């Protein structure tokens, strides 16, 4: 998924949508339960993801530099 040997900076499983989310730098990948790439998202915030969590239909993204947590409604 990332070819510059970046380390995983966030990982979570969403029970409601039965998928995984993996974050590297400012990219977020959505992986289905079989391990297939479903979609990916790029944040152009010049900040890296420091952690991920999910609960019901929301995903929570912790960003570096200023300690902030963003949430988003996920679409199946």
N, C-alpha and C positions, 0 to 999 in steps of 0.2 A: 504494500500500500504506500509506504514511504521509502524512497530509495536512498536517503541521506543518512541512514542508520540512526535516526532519532529514536529516543526511548519513549515508551508508552507513558503518557502523562495523565491519563484518565481511563477508567474501564468500569462499565456497569452493565447490568442485565435488566431489561424492562419486562416484568411479568405480564403486564397488560397487553403489550404488543409482541411478546415472545421474540425479542431481538436484543442484540448486544450493541453497545456504543463504545467505541475506542477513540481516544483523542491523542493526537501527536501535534505538538506546537500549536498552530492555529487551524488545524483540520479536525473534523469530527466525522467518523465513519460509522454507518449503520450496517450491521451484519445480521443476517437472519439466523435462526436456530440451527440451520445446516452448515453455517460457515460461509455463506455466499454474500458478497457485497451487494447491498440493496441500494444505498445512496451514500453520498458524502457531501459535507458542507465545509465551506472555507470562511473563516472569520478574518476580516481585514482590519483588525483592531490593533495590530502591532503588539499584541500581548499573547502569552501562551496560556493554555489550559493547565490548571494545576490539580484538577480533580473533577470527577463526574459522579452523579447520583441520580437515581430515578425513583419516582413514587407515583403509582397509578398512571395517569396520562401525562405527567410532567417530567422533564429532564432538568437537572440542576447542574450548572457549569460554574466552577470556581476558577477565576482568572488571577494571574499573577500581577505583580507591581502593586496596584491598589487592591486591597483585599475586598473583592466583590464577588457576589454569587448571583448569577442570572438564572431565571427559570423560563421555560418555554412549554407551551402546549404542543404535544407531539401528535402528528397525524399518522395514522396507520399506513 
